[in-house]
Amino acid sequence: MLGETEVPTLARDTVFAVVMIVCNGLVGVCIFIGGLRYREQGYQVSGANVYLSVLFTLATITEVLPDYTLTTPGPVYSAAQLGFVAVATILLYGVFLYTQTIRHRDYFVTEAAGLVDDGMPISGRMLGLSMVLLLISLSGVVLLAKKFSIVVDAAAAAIGAPPAFAGLVVALLILLPEGVAAVAAARNNQLQKSINLALGSSLATIGLTIPAVALAAYALDKQLVLGLNQQNTVLLVLTFILSMLTFGTGRTNILFGLVHMVVFVVFVFMVFVP
């Protein structure tokens, strides 16, 4: 966002791209591959509903609501509104993590997996080492981010891509590790694991990105553009409705996967031909 050419819409474009990539592209590929190999696959409806309820709420208050506020003309929040939404976002994501890992852990594992996957105990030394290595890795990401923005800008200029292209590239890089693991799990008839990886990564991206960029906007006195245009809002609502239908039965097949992939292709096409 603070590269050679400032892009105040990058956070919005990245978050929207994450939702489209996860809920349509990644979910569609996983369901389609699993359906080809196993005809149908099962998952925990209760867990999927938790994911979707939090995801829909986060996406709506960060991507749609800014277009309809009255204190400031859209697509931006006022300073007070942005602070409130940032706190609400991080609070909702924190409660979700508590629900997923402690309170209702059984919602997110299949019956068979629940018998063998009780979690591995970790020593204090290993926990401390993991935290140090995580901070080192994050420092590397931060230091490379500014240089990477130059590469993205150059690639966009070379192919004549619109500004939303940068958000799409960033979102793809964010989701690449979880995406590979999710597809592998679907091939091994572990759709629940695929859902955990895919939808969990989207919640983490929104739940942590918006508060972080809001804090940066306050500290650097920058304007943060969050509201989507009408075209993208339509795609977002379509994704919400389709996801509720797909994850409402507890069983999936190749048709569900294909429909999601078609919506994802429409999204990518509209990035280049809006």
C-alpha positions in Angstrom: 0.0 0.0 0.0 3.0 2.3 0.6 5.0 1.3 -2.4 6.4 3.4 -5.2 2.8 4.3 -6.1 0.4 4.3 -3.1 -2.6 2.0 -3.5 -5.2 2.8 -0.8 -7.5 0.1 -2.2 -5.0 -2.8 -1.9 -6.3 -4.1 1.4 -9.9 -4.1 0.0 -8.9 -5.8 -3.2 -6.8 -8.4 -1.3 -9.6 -9.2 1.2 -12.2 -9.5 -1.6 -9.9 -11.6 -3.7 -9.3 -13.9 -0.7 -13.0 -14.5 -0.3 -13.4 -15.2 -4.0 -10.4 -17.5 -4.2 -11.2 -19.5 -1.1 -15.0 -19.7 -1.3 -15.1 -20.3 -5.1 -11.8 -21.3 -6.5 -10.2 -23.4 -3.7 -13.5 -24.8 -2.4 -14.6 -25.6 -5.9 -11.4 -27.4 -6.8 -11.4 -29.4 -3.6 -15.1 -30.5 -3.9 -14.7 -31.3 -7.6 -11.6 -33.4 -7.2 -13.1 -35.2 -4.2 -16.3 -35.8 -6.2 -14.4 -37.3 -9.1 -12.5 -39.7 -6.9 -15.2 -40.6 -4.3 -18.5 -39.5 -5.8 -19.6 -37.8 -2.5 -17.7 -36.5 0.5 -19.0 -35.7 4.0 -18.1 -32.9 6.5 -19.4 -31.4 9.7 -22.2 -29.0 8.9 -21.9 -27.4 12.3 -18.3 -26.5 11.7 -19.0 -25.2 8.2 -21.8 -23.0 9.5 -19.4 -21.5 12.1 -16.9 -20.7 9.4 -19.5 -19.2 7.0 -21.3 -17.1 9.7 -18.0 -15.4 10.8 -16.8 -15.1 7.2 -20.0 -13.5 5.9 -20.0 -11.0 8.8 -16.4 -10.0 8.5 -16.7 -9.6 4.7 -19.9 -7.6 5.0 -18.7 -5.1 7.6 -15.4 -4.6 6.0 -16.3 -4.7 2.3 -20.0 -3.7 1.8 -21.0 -1.5 4.8 -18.4 1.3 4.0 -20.5 2.1 0.8 -23.6 2.8 2.9 -22.4 4.9 5.9 -23.6 8.5 6.3 -20.8 10.1 8.4 -18.5 10.0 5.4 -19.3 9.4 1.7 -18.4 5.8 0.6 -16.3 3.8 0.1 -14.4 4.9 3.2 -15.1 4.8 6.9 -14.6 7.7 9.2 -11.8 7.5 11.8 -14.3 6.4 14.5 -16.0 3.9 12.3 -12.7 2.4 11.1 -11.5 2.0 14.7 -14.8 0.4 15.8 -14.8 -2.1 12.8 -11.1 -3.0 13.5 -11.9 -3.8 17.1 -15.0 -5.7 16.2 -13.1 -7.7 13.6 -10.3 -8.8 15.8 -12.7 -9.6 18.6 -14.9 -11.8 16.4 -11.8 -13.6 15.0 -10.5 -14.2 18.5 -13.7 -15.7 19.7 -13.8 -17.9 16.6 -10.3 -19.2 17.4 -11.5 -20.0 20.9 -14.5 -21.8 19.6 -12.5 -23.8 17.0 -9.6 -24.8 19.3 -11.2 -25.2 22.7 -14.9 -24.6 23.2 -16.3 -26.6 20.3 -13.3 -28.4 18.8 -15.5 -31.4 17.8 -17.3 -29.2 15.2 -14.2 -29.2 13.1 -13.1 -32.8 13.0 -14.7 -35.8 11.5 -15.8 -38.7 13.8 -13.0 -40.9 12.6 -10.4 -38.2 12.9 -11.6 -37.2 16.4 -10.7 -40.7 17.7 -7.0 -40.4 16.8 -6.3 -36.7 16.6 -6.1 -35.5 20.2 -3.4 -33.0 19.5 0.3 -33.3 20.3 1.6 -31.9 23.6 4.3 -29.2 23.1 7.1 -28.3 25.6 7.7 -24.7 26.7 11.1 -24.8 25.0 9.6 -25.8 21.7 6.8 -23.2 22.0 9.4 -20.5 22.6 11.5 -21.6 19.7 8.5 -21.7 17.4 7.6 -18.1 18.4 11.1 -16.9 17.7 11.2 -18.5 14.3 7.7 -17.1 13.5 8.9 -13.6 14.3 12.0 -14.0 12.2 9.9 -15.3 9.2 7.4 -12.4 9.6 10.3 -9.9 9.7 11.5 -11.3 6.4 8.1 -11.0 4.9 7.8 -7.3 6.0 11.2 -6.4 4.6 10.4 -8.0 1.3 7.0 -6.5 1.0 8.1 -3.1 -0.3 10.3 -4.7 -3.0 7.6 -7.1 -4.0 5.2 -4.3 -4.6 7.6 -3.0 -7.3 7.5 -6.3 -9.0 3.7 -6.4 -8.9 3.4 -2.9 -10.3 5.8 -3.7 -13.1 3.9 -6.9 -14.0 0.6 -5.1 -14.0 2.0 -2.4 -16.2 3.5 -5.0 -18.6 0.2 -6.8 -19.2 -2.0 -3.7 -18.8 -3.8 -5.1 -15.8 -6.2 -2.9 -13.7 -5.4 -1.9 -10.1 -7.3 -4.9 -8.6 -4.7 -7.2 -10.2 -2.3 -6.4 -7.4 -4.8 -7.6 -4.8 -5.4 -10.8 -6.7 -1.7 -11.6 -6.8 -1.2 -10.8 -3.1 -4.2 -13.0 -2.2 -2.9 -15.9 -4.3 0.5 -15.8 -2.5 -1.2 -15.6 0.9 -3.3 -18.6 0.2 -0.8 -20.8 -1.7 0.4 -23.0 1.2 -3.1 -23.7 2.5 -4.4 -24.2 -1.0 -1.9 -26.9 -1.8 -2.6 -28.7 1.5 -6.3 -28.4 1.1 -6.3 -29.9 -2.4 -4.1 -32.8 -1.2 -6.5 -33.4 1.7 -9.5 -33.6 -0.7 -7.6 -36.1 -2.9 -7.2 -38.2 0.3 -10.9 -38.1 1.1 -10.4 -35.6 3.9 -12.8 -32.9 2.9 -13.2 -31.6 6.5 -9.5 -30.9 6.6 -9.8 -29.1 3.3 -12.6 -26.9 4.6 -10.6 -26.2 7.8 -7.6 -25.1 5.8 -9.4 -23.1 3.2 -12.1 -21.3 5.2 -9.7 -20.9 8.2 -7.1 -19.1 6.1 -9.8 -16.7 4.7 -10.9 -15.8 8.2 -7.3 -15.3 9.3 -6.6 -13.0 6.4 -9.7 -10.8 7.0 -9.6 -11.0 10.8 -5.9 -9.9 11.0 -5.5 -7.8 7.8 -8.2 -5.2 8.5 -7.1 -4.3 12.1 -3.5 -4.1 10.9 -4.1 -1.8 8.0 -6.5 0.3 10.1 -3.7 0.8 12.7 -1.3 1.7 9.9 -3.8 4.1 8.4 -4.1 5.8 11.8 -0.4 6.0 12.4 0.5 7.3 8.9 -2.6 9.5 8.5 -3.6 7.7 5.3 -7.0 7.1 3.8 -8.2 3.5 3.6 -10.6 2.6 0.8 -12.7 -0.5 1.8 -16.1 -0.4 0.1 -16.6 -2.6 -3.0 -18.2 -1.4 -6.2 -21.6 -2.7 -7.3 -20.3 -5.4 -9.6 -18.1 -6.9 -6.9 -20.9 -6.6 -4.3 -23.1 -8.8 -6.6 -20.3 -11.4 -6.8 -19.9 -11.4 -3.1 -23.6 -11.9 -2.4 -23.7 -14.7 -5.0 -20.8 -16.3 -3.2 -22.6 -16.1 0.1 -25.8 -17.7 -1.2 -23.9 -20.4 -3.1 -21.8 -21.3 -0.1 -24.8 -21.6 2.1 -26.4 -24.0 -0.4 -23.2 -26.0 -0.8 -22.4 -26.4 2.9 -26.0 -26.9 4.0 -26.4 -30.7 3.4 -23.3 -32.4 4.8 -22.6 -34.0 1.4 -20.9 -32.7 -1.7 -20.6 -33.8 -5.4 -18.9 -32.6 -8.5 -21.7 -30.2 -9.6 -21.2 -28.1 -6.4 -17.5 -27.9 -7.2 -18.1 -27.0 -10.8 -20.5 -24.2 -9.9 -18.0 -22.7 -7.5 -15.3 -22.8 -10.1 -17.4 -21.1 -12.7 -18.1 -18.2 -10.3 -14.3 -18.0 -9.6 -13.6 -17.8 -13.3 -16.2 -15.1 -13.7 -14.5 -13.1 -10.9 -11.0 -13.4 -12.6 -12.5 -12.5 -16.0 -14.1 -9.4 -14.5 -10.8 -8.3 -13.0 -9.4 -7.9 -16.4 -12.7 -7.0 -18.3 -14.8 -5.1 -15.7 
